[in-house]
Amino acid sequence: MLYVALALLPAMLLMVWLYTRDTLHPEPKRAVYRLFLLGAAIVLPAGLLERSMLDSGVAADGLRATFMTAFFVAGLVEEFLKAGIVDRSAVQAGLVKNPLDSIVYSGAVALGFASVENILYVTSSGFSTAILRSVTAVPAHFMFGILMGNMFARSLFYGKSRALAYILPALAHGVYDAFALTNTWIGDGLLVAYLVFLLEMSLRQIEWASRHSPVDRRQVKTV
């Protein structure tokens, strides 16, 4: 139980932090919980699909294996499934009233996924894994979710392509995994630099969403 609590703690703290960004019109907690649980529920199908792809020989060996595993097996599968949940259960369901809503719901799905994935890793690998993933993998999933929410908001309110909400997080995830899979000091250094870049980008996206989320929800107009 201690390992489960340690695995859940970073995601819970990030979820609370994100939810409290919207002080004027906080999203219904029940809706946020539901999106979080839906994100958690797709870990199993994602894992089965990824295992099937790996067993099929998509990622053979060497650099090709790293590239295919990072961008297509992990990045594409996981982020497309998350985006599908956000699209159907938040965007199309009419839950998103302003750009910040979109980021909160996308972040909830991402953190639900990260929570279950983290439990599986931590319970099998121990305390050191809990510490490492609390500052790497869990925040990374969270920041992919912020990027996804930003892209859905730009699609919904500013006429951008909705496909970007699927593609850009998958690419961002692929870059993260490509660095992580190298298992070299250079790769680790690039991974740290990339996490810092993602953090800066995520804070800017939340700031943008806050500025473009009107005090009166009736002011929101789609393009």
N, C-alpha and C positions, 0 to 999 in steps of 0.2 A: 504493500500500500504506500510505503514511503516513496518508492520509485515512481509510482503512478502520480502521486502528488507533485513530485519534482518535475515530472514530464508535463503536467498540466499547468504548472505555475506560470511559466513565461507566456503562454498563450492567453491565460486568464488576465494577466497584468496588461498585455497589449490590447486585449479586447476592451477592458475597462477604460484604458487611456483613449482609444479611438472613439468609443461611444460618447465619452464626455467632451469630445471636440464640438459636438453640436449642442450647444447650451440653449439655443433659442427654440429649436424644434426637434428634440431628441426622438429617435425612431421608436415605435412601439417595441417594448422589450420582448414580447412574445414573438414578434416577427424576426427580431435579431436572433433569439434563441433557436427558432426554427431553421433559419439559414445556417447557423453554426452547426446544428445537428445534421443538416443535409450535407454540409461539407465533410463532416465526420463520416457519414454513411458511404461516401464514394471512395474511401480508402481501399476497401475490399475489391470493388470492381476495377479500380485503377491498378491495384497490385496484380490481379489476375490477368488483366490485359497486358501489362508490362511483362509479366512472366511468359505469357504466350508469345509475345514479340521476340523476347530474348531466346526462347527455345526454338523459334523458327529460323534463327540464324541471322536476324537483321543486323545485330552487332557482332561481327565476326572476330576481329582481333586488331590490335594496334591502334593507330590514330582513328581509323574508321570506326572501331568499336566505341571509342570515347565519344566521337562526334554523334554517332547514331544513338547511343545510350542517352547522352545528355540532351540532345535536341528533339529526338523523335520518341524514344521510349519513355523518358521521364518528363521532359518539358512539354511536349505536345499532348501526351495522354492526360497528365495531371491538370494542366492549365485549361485544356479544352473542356474537361469534365467540370471543373470549377466554374468556368465561364458559362457553360450550359445551365448550371444550377442558378447562377445569378440572373442570367437572361430570362429564363422561364419563371423562376419563383420570386423575383424581385422586379425586374424591369417590365416584363410583359404582364405581371400581376398588378401593376400600378402602384407598387410600394414606393417607388422613387419619385419624390416630389421636388428635389433639388439636387445639385451635384454632390453635396456632402452625404446625402442619403445613399447615393450610389456607392461611395467609397466605404461607408459603414457596412452595408450589406455584403459587398465584395470582400471586405476584410473579415467579416464574420465567417463566410464560407471558407476562406483561406485558413483562418485560425482553427476552424473545426477540423479541417483536413490535417493541419500541422499537429494538432493535439493527439489524434489517434496515431498518426505516423510516429510521433515522438514517444508515445507510450510503448509502441512495439520495439523501437530502438533501445530505449532506456531500460526496459525490463529484461532485455536480452543481453545488454552490454554493460549496464551498471552506472555508477555515480559519475564517472569521468565523462561518459557520453552525455549525461544529463546536463552537465556544466557546458560542454562544448556546443551542443546543439541549441542551448538556450541563448547563445550569442551568435549563432550562425544560421542553421536551417530554419528554426522557428521564425526569427525576424525576417529571413529571406522570403518565406511563404507569405508572411504578412505584407511585405513590401510589393510582392507580385500582386497581391490582392488590391493594394492601393492603386497600383498602375492599372489594373483591370477596371476598378471602379471609376477611375478618372476617364478611361477610354469609353466606358459605357455612358458616363455623363456627357462627354463631348458628342457622342452619337445621339443621345436622346434630346439634348437641349441645343446643340450647335451644328447638327447636320453632318457630323463626321461619320465615316464608315464604321458600322458595328463590328465588322470583321477584325478591326484593330484591337478590340477588347479580348479577342481570342489569340490573335497572332503575337502581339507585343509581349504579354506576360509569358507566353511559351518561349519566345526568344530570350527574354530576360532569365527565365528559369534554366534554359539550355546553357547560357553563358556561365551561370553559377555552377552548374553540374560539371561543365567542361573543366573549369578550374579545379573543382573539388576532386575530380576523378584522376587528375594527373599524379597525385600523391608525391609531389616534389615541393621543395622549398619555394621555388619560383611560382609554382601554381598556388601555394598557400598565400604567398605575398600578394599575388594578383587577386586572390579571393578576398582578402581583407580590404584591399583598395576598392574592389567592386562593391563590397558591402557598404563601405563609406559612401561611395557614389550613389547607391540605391537609397541610402538613408537621406542624403541631401535631396535627391529627386523626390522622394516620398513626402518629405516635409514641405517642399515647394508645391506639390500637387494638392496636399491638404489645405495649404494656404490659399491656393487658387480656388479650390472648391468652396472654402469658407467665404471668400470675397464674392463668389458668384451664386451663393445661396441666400436669397432675399429674406429679410425679416418677416415679410408677409408672404406665405406660400402662394397666395393668389397672384403674386407678381410673376411666378414662373411661367414661361411660355416656351413651347417647343418650336423648333424651326422646321 
